[in-house]
Every structure is written in structure tokens, then in C-alpha cells.
Amino acid sequence: MKLNSGTIKEAPVKKRISVGDFQISVEERAAINEVLDAGRISEWKKVREFERLFADYVNTKHCVAVNSGTSALIIGLSALINESRFPKVRKGSKVITTPLTYIATINAIVLTGLEPVFVDINPYDFSILPQKIEEHLESANDPKKYSIILPVHLMGYPCDMDEINRIAEKYDLVVLEDSAQAHGSLYKGEKTGSLSFLSVFSFYIAHNIQAGEMGAVATDDANLISLMRKLKANGRMCDCSVCTRPNGYCPYFPGYEDDDLDPRFVHDVIGYNFKIMEFEAALGVSQLKKADFILEKRQNNVRFLNEHLDKYSDDLQLPAFSKDISYLAYPIVIKEHSKFTRKYLREELEKNGVESRPLFGCVPTQQPAYNYLKEEYEGKIPNAEYAGKKAFYIGCHQYLEREDLDYAVKAFDQILAK
Ligand SMILES: Cc1ncc(COP(=O)(O)O)c(C=O)c1O
């Protein structure tokens, strides 16, 4: 079947509407220069500054920064496994989570020796359905094997955290929010990432607060933070990244000067190297200062696109708009009866200079790495399977101006006009 195609005739210069962008402004350049001038590029004071500012931003007491959102998930889960306070969180225990997420969420669960268990999502905002979590736990043969609920605020849409926390309390489970895609989203007036025991964020270049690569775990729990500081640095006893050891020994470990032990090289847990460079933290600090502007600009862009693409609502499910959402991108789901396939639509958008991405895929049934789960889940999580095949997203980022949005709308007009 040949569907309507072609390039936009009104636009003389072919312009690319990117999914994301990062423009180095005066502030970012100054932030990088500040690190160079400070004379130390490995993890140091900027990292701590970012951690303090980000904890304030999320409204948690603490935050530990690591080299990626994936590392944040791994270190958060590893800390729970290592902690005696959570006896149920042990290797082999089960984590209830969403099937529709970027693969890192599930990889981290599996790589830390936990078992992911999937329940279906809300087809309109992609959030895990609390009712499905509860039904699953009610009918589970082995409810004691469940240890964690891991909701993901996909595309910036907050999950129903009140319900998730209620279920967690009922079944004695820890809640870890994956807030990698939701910097500044609000749930009932509270920031995502502050609504559970611990939460993770990613500052990868495609996210709203960008640092190139970087992640963080936020929590109110000082003990967990201390453990994660060790875990991110090969399990070393000292959990401080800023000490300059003026007298040759760590002032927080008095007595070590007598024993000739350097706590940087004494390791009391088995950890990773997830430390970061000062550059990333400096970019994070600079971006945080613009967080409100970024969020508002993205919201305005989503509102504009919604207004102008609404005429295609027979074919396309457009993103629900709310002033509470910090939009990672502009997600679109192709409706069931539409004659347009995702492949066709994305190819045509691309030809017209509008970049897009598929909405990640349903991990247990559509991601080859998890083929071993396919038989178990096929047909059981229909909303996630549908979104995995029919949903995609385009950019709504802060660098898109009115003329760019007009251009994107014209591309849709060109492709979808019957
Ligand atoms: C939901 C979600 N979780 C985790 C991650 C992992 O973050 P990173 O790419 O920084 O490792 C991402 C990254 O996009 C994500 O979208």
C-alpha cells in the first residue's frame, strides 16, 4: 500500500527537528573552565556541590552522584541487598516493575542478582498499574520472595505513588523510583524521586538536566548514602570524596595515622567504580540553575504540538498535558484502527527532517536479550506490548523554537493529510 509521502515544499531549507539537543552556552563553558582552573578533574568538590543542589531540588536529605543512571540503579539495589535492615532484599528475590522502560532498569535488576517480575501499564501515561501489582501479589504462590517495587516515571509521567506505597507497606516491600526521565515532575505537589525510600536519576545527554553522562541516587536515609558512597568507590572504607588529607591521613578516621592504614585502600564491602569526573558535575550544576526554564519550555512545546496535532487524534494518541509533568519528549501512540504503521510514520518523519525514537519496547516480550521471558509474558501485558510496537516519540526540548514546531507540524500535515 502506497501512503501519502513527500517532502515539505514550503520549507526551502531542510531542517532537522532533533529528539534532543545540547548547546554549550556561556554558563557551561564557564563551568568547565572552573574545573580546569581548580586543577583536579577526578571526583572532588563539584560532585559534592551537585549532590547538595540536586538533593535540594528533589527535596530529599541526601544524594549521591555516580557515572550513569544505570550505575545509580545498580548501586541503589546493591545497597539494599547489602543492608541488614532489609532482610527480604536478597539475591534471587523478586522486583515488581514495568515492562515498558529503557532497558537499563531491567538490566540493573538482573545484574544485581534480583528477578524482575512484570505487570501491565496504563496505556495513556505508560505508568505501572498499582491494581495489577496488587492482583499479582494477591495471587502469588510465594509472596515472601518479593522484596521491591520499582516504578518508572516514563517520559516524565509520575506513577501513582500513593497506591504503590500503600501496597508496598501491606506486603513489606521497599519502593525504589526510577525517576531517570522525570526531573522535576510533580505528584500531588511533591517531586518525583522524593516519594519513596530511594530514587534514581540519569543526566544522560537526552534527559532534561544534562551532564553528558551521570546519574544519582536520592534518599533521606544517611546510612544508605554512606554505604552507596563506599559501593561507588570499590567498597573503600572512607566514604568521602573531597578529603585532601592535609596531614597525610584521613581526619575522619583518627587512629589510622597510628596504624599506617589509609582508608582509601581498606575495603569493607565489595563495590564498583562508579565515580565521576568534575566536568560532568559542573555541567549538572549549571543545568540545574536552568531547570525551571527547561521544564516550562518543554511544557509549552508539548502544549503547542498538542494543539496543532489534535486534528489527527483519530490516528494518534497524543501525550496528556499537565503543568505537573517535566516532559522528556513528546510521546505518540498510533491508534489501533489507524492505517499508518509506526515504521511508515517514523520513516516519513525522518525524510521530512523530524527525528523520532521508538518508545523502548516491551522488555520481556520484545527485547532479544530477554527472550527467555517471552513465553511467560506474551499476551499477559497487552498495554505494554501495544505501546512497545506502536508508540514513538519526537523532541519537545528547550532548544526548539516556534518555527521548529511549525516545521514539525507541517511534516505531520504532509504525511497524514488524507
Ligand atoms: C528509565 C531509565 N532508567 C535508567 C536509565 C539509565 O540511565 P543512563 O543512560 O544514564 O545509564 C535511563 C536512561 O535513559 C532511563 O531512561
The ligand as an SDF file (V2000), in Angstrom:
LIG
                    3D

 16 16  0  0  0  0  0  0  0  0999 V2000
   14.0350    4.9830   32.7530 C   0  0  0  0  0  0  0  0  0  0  0  0
   15.5190    4.9400   32.6850 C   0  0  0  0  0  0  0  0  0  0  0  0
   16.1990    4.2980   33.6520 N   0  0  0  0  0  0  0  0  0  0  0  0
   17.5330    4.2500   33.6370 C   0  0  0  0  0  0  0  0  0  0  0  0
   18.2740    4.8430   32.6400 C   0  0  0  0  0  0  0  0  0  0  0  0
   19.7490    4.7030   32.6350 C   0  0  0  0  0  0  0  0  0  0  0  0
   20.4210    5.9020   32.6340 O   0  0  0  0  0  0  0  0  0  0  0  0
   21.8650    6.0760   31.9460 P   0  0  0  0  0  0  0  0  0  0  0  0
   21.6590    6.0980   30.4770 O   0  0  0  0  0  0  0  0  0  0  0  0
   22.3680    7.3580   32.4840 O   0  0  0  0  0  0  0  0  0  0  0  0
   22.6790    4.9110   32.3740 O   0  0  0  0  0  0  0  0  0  0  0  0
   17.6150    5.5470   31.6360 C   0  0  0  0  0  0  0  0  0  0  0  0
   18.3740    6.2070   30.5710 C   0  0  0  0  0  0  0  0  0  0  0  0
   17.8460    6.7410   29.6350 O   0  0  0  0  0  0  0  0  0  0  0  0
   16.2060    5.5890   31.6390 C   0  0  0  0  0  0  0  0  0  0  0  0
   15.5260    6.2130   30.6810 O   0  0  0  0  0  0  0  0  0  0  0  0
  1  2  1  0
  2  3  1  0
  2 15  2  0
  3  4  2  0
  4  5  1  0
  5  6  1  0
  5 12  2  0
  6  7  1  0
  7  8  1  0
  8  9  2  0
  8 10  1  0
  8 11  1  0
 12 13  1  0
 12 15  1  0
 13 14  2  0
 15 16  1  0
M  END
$$$$
